[in-house]
Amino acid sequence: MYFQNGLKLKKNFKSTAKTSFDADVDSINFKNSAEAAQKINTWVKEKTNNKIDKLFDAGSFDGETRAVLLNAIYFKGDWLSPFPEDQTKTGKFYVSETKSISHPMMYQEGKFDVAANEELKAQILILKYSNPRFAMTIVLPDSRTGINDLEKKLSNIDLNTLETENINTELGLGGIFTNSADFSNMIEDEKHLVISKVLQKAFIEVNEKGSEAAAATGIQIGPRFKPPSFIADHPFIFFITATLEEKSPTTKTILFSGKVVSPAY
């Protein structure tokens, strides 16, 4: 957290920020916007292993800026079951019902958690990392053009089960994205502060080795059948999740989420 030089912070704020979020608090001169942006961007670059080197522009701040809250996360994980590099072949990725782009497509056969969800009209695949706490979930709409409908349906599902409300209230951050935002536990003699801008940048790379950045099982004996296939050849949504040690093994939190609408980069 960076605060404008000269602001007087509440006594308990620094300790609460450190205890609850392991967050450091520092002062900065936002009136010198270019210098402030450079300092903050350097912090972001270090925390993201040089993957994101510019979050703020030189003119992002002014004399009215009071504070900037920063959060950075970096993840690099190897697949539990790596994709054979010699199996990667050029294939078609459909960006519309009929238009496609030629792009390298990874391939492997194996045992994975996969399911068809009728409500979402999508297939769900879970790719596990070598560290069992982490996994990537891919949600692939049945239709090549179904990404927008899938996003709307997923927006009604609570995918993040972390309970942070009490901690936010403790810091004086209750309802921070509304006009009734309360920052009273942060700064002395400052009233009517609101969040004016939220910026987010993300980077993710997925390859044969891994990525940088409810399942039910039933066993039934019957006739041999062809194993299901999962072909991510059109836009899909993904999540990288982690199981927190202090929570239930079935409780996961989302580290990254995004959608792939085109493989070109």
C-alpha positions in Angstrom: 0.0 0.0 0.0 1.3 3.4 -1.0 0.0 6.6 0.7 0.6 10.2 -0.2 3.4 11.8 1.7 2.3 13.6 4.8 -0.9 11.6 5.5 -1.3 10.5 9.1 -2.4 6.8 9.2 -4.5 5.4 12.0 -2.4 3.7 14.8 -3.7 0.2 14.2 -3.8 0.3 10.5 -0.3 -0.8 9.7 -0.3 -3.7 12.2 -3.7 -4.9 10.9 -2.6 -4.7 7.3 0.5 -6.7 8.1 -1.2 -9.3 10.3 -4.2 -9.9 8.0 -2.7 -9.5 4.6 1.1 -9.5 5.1 0.9 -6.1 3.4 3.6 -3.4 3.7 2.7 0.3 4.0 4.9 3.0 2.4 4.6 6.7 1.5 5.1 8.2 -1.9 4.6 11.5 -3.7 1.7 11.1 -6.1 2.1 14.8 -7.2 5.2 13.6 -9.1 3.1 11.2 -11.1 5.9 9.9 -13.4 8.2 9.1 -10.5 5.4 7.4 -8.5 4.3 5.3 -11.5 7.9 4.2 -12.0 8.3 3.2 -8.4 5.0 1.2 -8.3 5.7 -0.4 -11.7 9.1 -1.6 -10.4 7.4 -3.2 -7.4 4.8 -5.0 -9.7 7.6 -6.2 -12.1 9.5 -7.7 -9.2 6.5 -9.5 -7.7 5.4 -10.9 -11.0 8.8 -12.2 -12.0 9.1 -9.6 -14.8 5.9 -10.7 -16.5 4.1 -7.5 -15.9 6.3 -4.4 -16.2 3.8 -1.6 -16.5 0.6 -1.3 -14.6 0.4 2.5 -14.3 1.2 5.2 -16.9 3.3 8.3 -16.1 0.2 10.4 -15.9 -1.9 8.1 -13.8 -1.8 10.1 -10.6 -2.4 13.7 -9.5 -2.6 15.9 -6.4 -5.9 14.4 -5.5 -4.5 10.8 -5.3 -4.3 9.7 -1.7 -3.5 6.0 -1.8 -2.9 3.0 -4.1 -3.5 -0.6 -3.0 -1.5 -3.1 -4.9 -1.8 -6.9 -5.1 0.5 -9.1 -7.2 0.6 -12.8 -7.7 2.9 -15.1 -9.7 2.3 -18.8 -10.3 4.3 -21.3 -12.3 3.3 -25.0 -12.1 4.2 -28.2 -13.9 1.5 -30.6 -15.0 1.0 -33.8 -13.1 0.7 -35.4 -16.5 2.8 -33.4 -19.0 1.8 -33.2 -22.6 4.3 -35.0 -24.9 5.9 -32.3 -27.0 6.1 -34.6 -30.1 2.3 -34.9 -30.0 1.8 -31.1 -30.4 0.4 -30.6 -33.9 -1.0 -27.7 -35.9 -4.8 -27.7 -35.7 -7.8 -25.5 -36.1 -9.1 -23.1 -33.4 -12.5 -21.7 -34.2 -13.0 -18.1 -33.4 -16.5 -18.2 -34.8 -18.9 -20.8 -36.1 -17.0 -21.1 -39.4 -13.8 -19.0 -39.1 -10.7 -20.8 -37.7 -7.1 -20.0 -37.0 -4.2 -22.6 -37.4 -2.3 -23.0 -34.2 -0.2 -25.6 -32.3 -2.5 -27.9 -30.3 -1.3 -30.0 -27.4 -2.5 -33.6 -27.2 -2.4 -36.5 -24.8 -4.4 -39.6 -23.7 -4.9 -40.4 -20.1 -7.2 -40.4 -17.1 -8.6 -37.0 -16.2 -11.6 -35.6 -14.3 -14.0 -34.7 -17.1 -17.8 -34.1 -17.1 -20.6 -32.8 -19.2 -22.8 -30.1 -17.5 -26.2 -29.8 -19.0 -27.0 -26.6 -17.1 -24.0 -24.8 -18.4 -24.2 -26.6 -21.7 -20.4 -27.2 -21.4 -17.7 -29.8 -20.8 -15.5 -29.4 -17.8 -12.0 -30.7 -17.6 -9.6 -30.6 -14.6 -5.9 -30.6 -15.2 -3.9 -31.2 -12.1 -0.5 -29.8 -11.3 2.4 -31.8 -9.8 1.6 -29.9 -6.6 -1.7 -31.5 -5.6 -3.0 -28.2 -4.1 -3.3 -26.6 -7.5 -5.4 -27.4 -10.6 -6.6 -25.8 -13.8 -10.3 -26.1 -14.6 -11.3 -25.6 -18.3 -15.0 -24.9 -19.0 -15.6 -25.5 -22.8 -19.0 -24.6 -24.1 -20.7 -27.2 -26.3 -21.2 -24.5 -29.0 -18.4 -22.9 -30.8 -20.1 -19.5 -30.2 -21.3 -20.3 -26.7 -18.7 -18.3 -24.7 -20.9 -15.3 -24.0 -23.8 -17.4 -22.7 -21.4 -19.4 -20.6 -20.0 -16.3 -19.0 -23.4 -15.2 -18.0 -24.3 -18.5 -16.4 -21.0 -18.7 -14.5 -21.5 -15.1 -13.2 -24.4 -16.5 -11.1 -22.1 -19.2 -9.5 -20.0 -18.4 -6.4 -16.6 -19.8 -7.4 -14.6 -18.1 -4.7 -15.4 -19.3 -1.2 -12.8 -17.2 0.7 -14.5 -15.4 3.6 -12.8 -11.9 3.5 -15.7 -9.7 4.5 -14.8 -9.6 8.2 -11.1 -8.7 7.5 -12.2 -6.0 5.1 -14.5 -4.5 7.7 -11.7 -4.6 10.2 -9.5 -2.6 7.9 -12.2 -0.1 7.2 -12.7 -1.4 3.7 -16.3 -2.5 3.9 -18.2 -1.8 0.7 -15.1 -0.3 -0.9 -16.5 -0.3 -4.5 -19.6 1.8 -3.6 -20.3 5.4 -2.8 -20.7 4.4 0.8 -17.1 3.2 1.0 -15.7 3.5 4.5 -12.0 4.2 4.9 -12.3 5.6 8.4 -9.8 3.1 9.9 -7.1 4.0 7.5 -6.3 7.8 7.5 -6.7 10.5 10.1 -8.7 13.6 9.1 -9.6 12.3 5.6 -13.3 12.0 4.7 -15.3 11.3 1.6 -12.6 9.1 0.0 -13.7 6.8 -2.8 -12.0 4.4 -5.1 -11.7 6.2 -8.4 -10.0 3.5 -10.6 -9.3 -0.2 -10.5 -6.7 -1.6 -12.8 -5.8 -5.2 -13.4 -3.4 -6.9 -15.7 -2.7 -10.6 -16.0 -0.3 -12.9 -17.8 -0.6 -16.6 -18.3 1.5 -19.0 -20.5 0.4 -22.6 -21.0 2.7 -25.2 -22.6 3.3 -28.9 -22.6 5.2 -28.8 -19.3 2.7 -26.7 -17.4 1.5 -23.1 -17.0 3.1 -20.0 -15.7 0.9 -17.4 -14.1 -17.7 -30.5 -8.2 -16.7 -33.8 -9.4 -18.3 -37.1 -8.9 -16.9 -40.5 -9.7 -18.9 -43.7 -10.3 -17.7 -47.1 -11.4 -20.0 -49.2 -13.5 -19.1 -52.5 -15.2 -20.5 -52.8 -18.7 -19.7 -53.0 -22.4 -16.4 -51.4 -23.4 -16.9 -47.9 -24.9 -14.8 -45.2 -26.5 -13.3 -42.9 -23.8 -14.6 -39.3 -23.9 -12.6 -36.7 -25.7 -12.0 -33.1 -24.7 -11.1 -30.9 -27.7 -10.6 -27.2 -26.7 -10.8 -25.9 -30.3 -13.0 -22.9 -29.7 -13.3 -20.2 -27.0 -13.3 -21.4 -23.4 -13.0 -20.2 -19.8 -10.3 -21.3 -17.4 -9.6 -21.1 -13.7 -6.4 -21.9 -11.7 -7.4 -22.8 -8.2 -5.6 -23.6 -5.0 -6.7 -25.6 -1.9 -5.8 -23.7 1.2 -4.3 -25.7 4.0 -6.3 -24.1 6.7 -9.6 -24.7 4.9 -11.4 -27.9 4.1 -9.7 -30.0 1.3 -12.8 -29.4 -0.8 -12.7 -25.6 -0.4 -10.7 -23.9 -3.2 -10.0 -20.3 -4.0 -9.4 -18.9 -7.5 -5.9 -17.6 -8.1 -6.4 -16.7 -11.8 -9.4 -16.8 -14.1 -9.8 -15.8 -17.8 -11.0 -16.8 -21.2 -9.3 -17.8 -24.4 -11.0 -16.4 -27.4 -8.1 -16.7 -29.8 -4.8 -18.6 -29.6 -2.9 -15.9 -31.4 -0.3 -13.9 -29.5 
